Amino acid sequence: MKKRGGNKDSEEIIVKRRSKKGHDDEHGGAWKVAFADFTMAMMALFMVLWIVNPRQELHNPSNSDQDNNPVVDGGAGVFDGTSNTPLELDGLPPAPPRKTEQIRKQDGEAEAERQHYETPAQMQQLARLMEMVALKVDAMANVEIEVVPQGLRILIKDDQKRFMFPRGSADLDPHFRTLLRSLAEVLAKVDNKLIISGHTDAVPYRGKTGYNNWNLSGERALRARNVLVDAGLPPAGILQVAAQADVMPLLPEDPENGANRRIELLLLTTHAEELYRELFGNGSAQARYSNDGTEFVAPVRKSAL
C-alpha cells in the first residue's frame, strides 16, 4: 500500500496481487502425495501378511509331518496311535476297517469269517441279500431264488432281451458275468457247499459230431464255476459241477422253450450235504469189478458213540 504525495489526505493506492492460474493447475502434484500414502499403506499391509503367514503354516496340521497328521494312519486325532480304524464318535458309526480286512485275507483268516446257513429263516435272509445284489446290477429279471428243503436254490436265466449264452455256445454274456461276480462276493462269505448245474432246452445240438446238449450244458456249468472262483469263491466250497442237458426242464409241457436254458446254484444244508456224500462217497454200496467177478461192498456205517 503506497500513499501518493506527502499529503495525508491524499488517496491511498491499494495494490491487489492475484495469482495467475493456468489451465494446467488441476494436473499439479497433489495426487502424487495421495498415491504415495496409498502405496506406503499397501506395503505395510503386505509386510504384515508376510510376517503372519509362516506362523499359520506352523499351526496347520496339513503342512506338518505325517506322524502328527490326524488323518494319517497311526497319527493323533481321530486315529489313535495303535489302531488302523477310526475311534467311535458320538452319533457316528466307525468307518469300515478296510486295511484290517485285507490283512486278514492275506493271513488266511477269511475262512473264520464265513457264515453257515441252516434254517429256512436263515436261508430266506440270505435270499433277500442276493436279491439286493441282483437289483444293484440290474439283473432281477435274470434271477429266481427259492428256499427248498435241500437249502437255497439260485436260478440264473435269460430274459426277453439278454441271453446268458448264445445258442449252441458256452461264451458267457458280459451282463451275466457281472451278475455271477456279484453273487460270488456274497457266496464267498458263506460256508455251505455249492452244487452248480447247467441245463439246456430239448432242441438237438447241431454242430460237430459227438457233441450234444450234455457237453454243452456241462461246459456252461463249468464256465459259471470258473467265473465264481475267479471272483473270490473258494474252490473248496463247490461240491459238484453237473451237466443236466434237457432232462430237467422248467417247462415240461414245452421242453424246447428257451426258458429251460439256465444255470442253477444249489446251496446245501448240512443234512443235504451229508446225504450227497453218502450217495457218492464211501458211505454208499459199491460194486467192484475184477477178472474174478463182481464183489459187492456194503456201505460203511458210522458207529454210534
Salt bridges, closest charged atoms under 4 A:
ASP24 OD1 - HIS23 NE2 3.12
GLU26 OE2 - HIS27 NE2 3.49
ASP73 OD2 - LYS99 NZ 3.83
GLU111 OE1 - ARG114 NH1 2.91
GLU113 OE2 - ARG104 NH1 2.98
GLU118 OE1 - HIS116 NE2 2.81
ASP138 OD2 - ARG162 NH1 3.88
GLU144 OE2 - LYS157 NZ 2.52
GLU146 OE1 - ARG153 NH1 3.36
ASP158 OD2 - ARG261 NH2 3.60
ASP159 OD2 - ARG162 NE 3.08
ASP171 OD1 - ARG223 NH1 3.99
ASP191 OD2 - HIS116 ND1 3.64
ASP201 OD2 - ARG167 NH1 3.21
ASP201 OD2 - ARG261 NH1 2.81
GLU264 OE2 - ARG153 NH2 2.91
GLU264 OE2 - ARG262 NE 2.65
GLU273 OE2 - ARG277 NE 3.07
